[in-house]
Amino acid sequence: MKSKTNQVIIIYILISIFVAVVSHKLLLQYISNEKLPLYTFTTDLLFILFTGIIFKLVLSKNDNRNIATFEKIKKSNTEIKESNEKYDIVAKATSDTIWDWKIQDDNFSWNKGIENVFGYKPEEVGNNSTWWFDKIHPEDSIKMSIKLYSFIEQKTEKWQDQYRFRCSDNSYKYVLDRGFLLKDENGKAIRMIGAIQDITKQKEEEQRLKLLETVITQSKDSIIITEADSFDAKIPNIIYVNPAFSIMSGYESDEIIGKSPDLFNSPNSNVNALEKLLKAIKNKEECLIETISYTKNKDEYWVRLSMIPIYNSDNELSHWISIQRDITEEKKQEKEKEQLIRELTQNNKDLKQFSYITSHNLRAPLSNLTGLLNLIEDIPIENQELKEILSGFNKSTHLLNDTINDLVKVIIIKDNPSIKKEAVLIKEIFENVFSQLNFQIELYRPIIKLDFEKVSIININKAYLESIVLNLLTNSIKYKSENRKLKITITTDQIDDTVVLTFKDNGIGIDLVRNKDKVFGLYQRFHNYPDSKGLGLYLVKSQVETMDGTIDIESEVNQGTTFTLTFKNKQ
């Protein structure tokens, strides 16, 4: 700056001397006095030097003032630059969206957070408060704006609020907005600077925790939260219990907080279960036990108790949660069930023994009676009354013999829970049955349609399947309608790993509304046929279930009957 001033002074002096010399030469042409020009030129030089010195002093003073101003501007610019750099660094370092609102001009500016957090491109962002308020959720907008303008009117400096802000994809995020108010010398609000923080995850977590809290407090199961560490081989101390715990145990929360759940143990508690629990706590493992516990009134009750370890974000054990359920009634029912099973098992044994006694011990005297009756038939009897008595006795003896034979059949089926199965050709089974029913088939000539294309081989007990088919076909023929020709359709189908056999006829049918629960009962008869004993369907169901199969019936009176048999077809 000083060198520039010196240059200006030198140029000024040189130009002034040049002008003085030119002026002197011009003056010599018009004036003849030789001394006067020299005096005039000397005077001019002195004047030039004097004015140069004055000019330099003025310029130097002005330079000093300019230098001071320049340094001040430079310092101010440096401070502004540093402030902007800090602002940019803070804006980059934080995930907040920073905004600047010049209130008087209603001018709004945003940092890059408006794009990074909410997805708005620069050209989509408005520059006034209207754009800001339009993006606030309608349910939050009125409440938020009232609080904001009330804050501005009160002229306090700091403001914050929570609301939902709409993103560019029309979804909403929960935000925490904090603002700082700037005022002029008269205390009038002129500017507001704020930062919007995305708290959506915190809000969702808050709502989730609130939901969990509701579940815990409303749960009918007792829930206990304990400390992480245990001492003196005890369960860790309790820090929280839900209301259900107080209902179950009789203890209020302030009575047991800070104490170990060991106080609930009774002399009858399951020692092995408690040792298992303590071992799980030591190894920081989840555990489930059943034991007897004490109430506050020293009443015992059964409890199913689970201990679950809870870890923090650093994967360190922070707490244990225990979920307990009162299973006293369940245990009582379990004991009653066990007692009932024992009684039923004994009754079954007794009934089986009785069946064996009935079927075997009666056979010898029944055979003797049958033999005697056969001998009496060869003896002529003149007494008509005696003859009728012997005839009735003979008939009753044969009925008793048939009953015992039926009983033997049932015992044989029930006494074979596991029977041998083999691959059986279904067509071959039906051919054998048709041979046995040849007389009835020739007599009534039913229309029989067989379809074994989908399944032709089944893994089953051959004798049982043959007996089942024989009984079902015999029933179809026996209970045919007199008003139409008998039609019988038998098909097979494969469903996953099962085989379905369907027997359908158009006979007289069964009234299932009245007899649904009796169809497969022992000695249940639904038609007044003289040779009907009510044993066939009972045997069929018993044989089907012995082979792990199922049988279902559909029937309508005077329409017909359909039996559906399902068997597993695995080797």
PALO-473809 format. One record per residue (C-alpha): residue in one letter; x negated, y, z negated. Coordinates in pm, whole numbers, plus 32768, in hexadecimal, padded with zeros to 4 digits. Each point is the difference from the previous one (the first is absolute). Example, Ala and Ser with C-alpha at 12.3 -4.5 7.8 and 13.67 -1.06 7.14 Angstrom:
BEGIN
a7B327E3E7CF4s7F7781588042
% end
This chain:
BEGIN
m800080008000k7EDE80F17FA7s7F407FB48143k8139805280C4t801881537F4En7E93804D804Dq803A7FAA816Cv812380F1800Di7F2B81197F61i7EDB7FC380EEi80E68005812Dy80A1813E7F7Ci7EAB80AC7FD5l7F817F8E8155i813C807380ADs7FF9814B7F43i7E8C803E805Af804C7FA78169v811E80FC8004a7F2181087F56v7EE77FD18100v80F280198124s809F81357F66h7EA880A07FC6k7F967FCF816Al81418096807Dl7FD281277F15l7E9B80418089q808B8032815Ay80D381267F8Ei7F26809E7EEDs7E9D808A8043n7F91801B7E90e7F167EDA7FC7k800780097E7Fl81787FF17FE1p802E7EA78098l7EF47F657F1Fy80A580937ECDt81537F898077f7F827E9D8049t7F5B7FE77EA8t814080707F5Dd80C27EFD80C5l7F147EEB7F94l8022805F7E94f8178800D8021i80047EA980A9l7F287F6B7EEDf80D2809E7EEFt814C7F8E8093g7F697EA58038i7FA97FEB7E8Ei815D80777F9Df809F7F0B80F4k7F2A7EE47F78l806B804F7E9Cv816E80008066l7FDC7EBB80C3s7F407F597EE2k810E80597F09n810A7F7D80EAd7F347EC4803An7FEA7FC17E8Br8179802A7FE2n80377F17812Bi7F107EFF7F70a80BC80007EB5t814C7FDC80B6f7F747EED80DDe7F7A7F417ED4k814D80207F56i80B87F838137k7F037EE98029k802B7F947E98s817B800E8024n7FF07F348140t7F207F027F54e80F67FE47EE1i81227FD980F2k7F427EF980C5e7FA97F417EC2s8169801A7F8En807E7F7C814Fe7F007EEA7FF7k806F7FA07EA1y816B800F8071d7FB37F1E8129i7F3C7F0E7F23v811A7FF37F00a81017FD38115k7F387EDE808Ea7FB47F657EADt816A7FFE7F8Es81277F4D8098d80DE81267F9Et80AE80D78100i7FA1816B7FB9w80E8811B8066d7FE8817D7FF9w813C80D47FF9k7FF081798036i814C804F7F61q803D81608086d7FC27F99816Bd80937EA17FCAn7EC97F7880A8f7FA17E987FB7s7EBC7F498050w7FA17E957FBEn7EBB7F3D7FF4k7FC57EB980BCg80B07F3D7EEDi814D805080A5e7F8D7F238122n7F397EFB7F3Ev81097FC57EF6f8148804E80AFg7FA57FCC816Ey8055815B8087k7F2A807B8122p7F91816F7FF5e80F98067810De811D7F5F7F36v7FBB80C47EC2g80C881407FC5n7F62813C7F76n8114806A7F12s80AD7F857EC5t81367F9280C3w7F3B7EE480A0w7F897F967EA7f815D7FFD7F65d80927F49812Ek7F157EDD7FBBi80727FD57E97h81007EEE7FC2p8165808E7FFBe80397F707EA3d7ECB80B47F7Ds8000814080CDi80F780D47F3Bk7F777F9E7EADm7E97803A8070s8045815380A5i80BA80827ECDk7EDD7FA07F1El7F03809880F2y80A98153802As804D800C7E8Ef7E8D7FCD7FC4i7FA7811980F3e80F780EF7F5Bq7F747FB27EA9k7EA7804C808Dt7F527EEF7F40e7EC47F8380A1k801B7E83800Ew81187F2F8093q80357E8F8049d811D7F1F8071q80467EA78090y80D37FC38134r80147F31813Ef7F578089813Ar805B7F87815Dc7EE87F7080D8s7FE7801E8179d80987EA28025n813380737F34s7FA07F2F7ED3y7FDE80A97EAEk7EE3800A7F08y801180617E94v7F1981297FBEl7F8080C67ED8d7FE1816E8065r7F3080F47F2Fg7FEA8173804Df7F4381367F83l8098815A8025l7F328135805Fk8082815E7FA7d7FA181628061e7F9E81167F0En817280417FBFg803F7E977F9Fk80C07FB5813Fa7FE17EA0808Fi7F4D8019814Dr7F667EAE803Bm801D7E987F8Ei7F067EE78034g80597E967FB8a7F9D7E95802Ci80ED7EE18053q7F9D7EA97F7Dd80987EBE808Bi80867F407ED1t80D57F0480BEk7F3F7ED57F7Dq800D80877E9Dk817780368020e80367EA2808Ce7F297F727EE9e80C180D17F04q814A7F7C8087r7F777E9C8001l7F8C80237E98k815080927FA1l80AA7ED780A4l7F187F107F4Ce804480B57EBBt81767FD7803Bv7FD07E8E804Bi7F337FD17EC4t80EC80C17F1Eq81397F608094s7F727EA08014k80A97EFA7F27d7EB07F527FDBs7F1980747EEDi7ED080BA8089i7ECA80487F30i7EC980C1806Dt7EC57FC77F36e7E9C80817FF9a7EFB7F5580D6d7F187F817EF0s80557F097EEDf7F527FDB7EB2d7FE67EE97EFEa808C7F0180FBk815080B18007i80E1807B8114p7FA981718050n80BC81107F44i814D807D8085i8016815E8097y81617FF08095v81417F327FE7n8143802C80C4p815D80117F60a80437E918053f7EE17F9E7F1Bs80A580AE7EDAi81497F51804Am7F547EAE8018s7F17801A7ED4g80AF80FB7F1Fy7EC580D77FE8e800E81708060s7EE1808080D4d7F6280D17EEBe7FF47ECB7F22i7F207F3480E2i7F3980FC80D2g7E907FCE7FAEk80377E9D7F7Fs7FB17EB1809Ep81207F258080d7F6B7EED7F25l80F280717EF2f811B7F5E80C4n7F6C7EA47FDFs80AF7F0A7F1Ep7F887EBE7F58n80C27F45810Bs7F5C80B88122n7F5C7F2D810Bv7E917FFD7F96n7F867F7A814Fa80C2810C80BAl7F6981147F28e7EA17F758035k80447FFE8175l806F816D7FEAl7ECA80707F3Ek7F1F7F4880F5a80A980AE8125i7FD181547F57k7E917FB27FC7n7FD47F9C816Ek80DA81258078e80F27F1380ADe81797FFF8026c80B37F0F7F17l81617F747FC9i80667F4A7EC2e81377F9E7F3Dt7FFA80167E85i80CE804C7ECBs7FF781667F7Fy808180BD7ECDt80F8811F7FF5k7FE481157EFFn80F77F3D7F29k7F207ECA8017d80F37F4C80E7e7F5A7F1980FBy804680108173w7F667F638135v7F4C80EC80EEr7F687FD48159l7ED580EA8003s7F1C806D811Am7EC280D07FDAi7F8C80BB8136p7EB380C18012i800F8162808Ey7ECB809880A6n7FB0816C8049s7F7480978141d7EA17F9A7F96n80737E967FE3e7FD8800C7E88l80FE7F607F16s80D0811C7F6Ch81347F5A7F69w80C97EC07FDAi81727FEA8053s80CE7EF47F53i815B7FA68083q80CE7F347F0Cr81527F598022d80D37F697EEEi80387E95806Ct809A7F837EBCe814B7FAE80ABe7F467F678124k7F397F217F14k81407F9C7F50q80A37FA2814Ae7EC17F4A8063k80137F2B7EC4e81707FBC803Ck7FB07FA28167e7EEC7F137F93q80EC7F607F05l810C7FE1810Ci7F077F6480F3r7F9A7F047EF7e816B7FAB7FBDl80507FE48174t7ECC7F29803Aq806B7F197EE6n81677FF98082n7F827FA7815Bk7F327EE87F6Ed812D7F857F3Dl80E180168133k7F017F4B80D6q7FE07EF27EF8f81787FE67FEEs800E7FE8817Dy7F017EE78001i80BC7F4D7EECt814A803180B5s7F7D7F958153h7F277EDE7F90n809C7F747EC2l815D7FFE8095r7F947F4E813Aa7FE27EA77F5Dp81597FF57F5Bl809980A88134s7F697EF380DEn808C7EF97F16l8159809C8012t7FED800F817Cg7F9E7E91800Al811B7F9A7F1Al80FA80C380D0n7F867F518138l80397EAE7F53i815B80657F8Ee805C80568167d7FE17E888051i80EB7F9F7EE2p817580068056i80C180D97F0Ae81757FD97FE8n803E81117F03q803E813880CFe7FC180F07EE0l7EAF7F5F7FB5k7FB080098173e803D817C800Ai7F2C802F7EC7l7EDF7F3F8098s802480C18148g7FE8814C7F48f7EDD7F7F7F34n7F507F968142k80398153809Es7F7E80B97ECBt7ECE7F217FEFh7FA8804B816Bl803181767FC7l7F1B7FED7ED0n7F017F4780D5d8010810E810Dt7FD681107EF9i7ECB7F567F70n7F717FD9815Fd803B8173803Cl7F5780507EB6v7ED47F2E8063k7FE380C28147v8003814B7F44i7EFE7F877F05i7F1A7F8C8117i800E815B80A1k7FDB80C57EBBd7EE77F1F7F8An7F2A80488132p7FA081727FF0s7EE07FC180F0i803E7F20812Ak7F2F7F9E8127k802F80CB813Fe7FA07FAA8163a8029807E8163v81567F858071l80998008815Ci8158809A7FC6k809A7F54812De7F9B7EAD7F74i80B2804B7EB6f8144804A80B6e7FE77EC980D5n7FE87F2D7EC1v812B80B27F67f80CF7FDC813Es7FBA7E887FF6q80857FEE7E9Bl813780CB805Cn80387F4F814Af81587F7D7F9Bq808581587F93i7F6B80A98132e80A07F0280EAl814980207F45y8021817E7FFFr7F1880568126p7F9381577F82i7F4A80F580E5i7E9F80117F6Ek7F0B81028085l7E907FEA7F99d7EFC8110803Ef7EA07FB77F82e7F3D80C68104k7F7D81087F0Ev7F967F057EF8s7FE87E8B8044i7F177F907EE5i802080537E8Fn7F217FB47ED7i80F27F5C7F0Dn805E7EC17F47k80987F208109a80EA7F3A7F1Dy808C81397F5El803980B2814De80B17ECD8088s80E07FF27ECBi804E81768023v805D7FE28170l80D17EC97FB9n80C880AD7EEDl803D813C80CCl806B7F49813At80DC7F147F34n80AA812F7F61s803780A28156i80AB7EC48080k80C07FC37EBCy808981637FE9k804E80368171s813780BD806Be81247F388087n8061812380E4r7EC4800F80D9k7EE27F2D8079l7EDA7FF67F14k7ED080C78070i7EB37FE97F4Bt7ED680E28056i7EA87FBF7F6At7EDD80EC804Bt7EA2804B7F81d7F46814A7FF0q7EA8807F7F8Fi7FED81337F1Fd7E9C80527F90d7F877EC47F51t815C7F6F7FC5v80E57F1D80C8v817680407FFFl80F57EE08044t816580688047f812D7F117FF2k814180938085d81567F5D8032n8165806F8046g80A47F2E7EF1i80FD805B7EF7g7F0480D27F3Bi7FED805E7E8Dd80A081237F48l7EC080A97F85v80C081197F57r807C7F037F02n7EEA7EFC800Dk7EBA80B88052d7F5C7FA07EB6k807C7E998009v7F9D7F94815Ff7EBE7F527F9Ag80787F897EABl80097E967F92y814D7F518043q80A1813B808Cr811A7FB080F5f80B2810280D7h80E47F1C80D0n80E87EE37F9Fy7F507EF180C6p800C7EA27F62d7E907FB18043s7F7A81557F96k7F2C7FF17EC5g7F61815C7FFCl7E9D7F7B7FF5g7F7880388160l7FBE81787FF4y7F6F7FE47EA2l7F067EFE807Ev7FB480D28135k7FB381377F2Ds7F2D7F337F0Dq7F347F66811Cv7FD2815180AEe7F8680AB7EC2t7F1B7EDB7FADm7F4F804D8148d7FE781757FA3g8113805980F4t814480C67FEBi81617FBE807Cd811381008044i81687FD2806Ee80F380D180C9s81627F7F8028e8165806B804Ev81397F337FD3n80737F66814Dq7ED680A180B1g7ED47F287FA6t7EC67FF07F2Et7E93805D8039f7EE17F7F7F2At7EAE80B0801Fl7ED27F407F7Ct7EAC80A87FE1f7EB97F437FCAk7E96806A7FEEn7F4C7F608125k7E9D7FF87F74q7F287ECD7FEF
% end
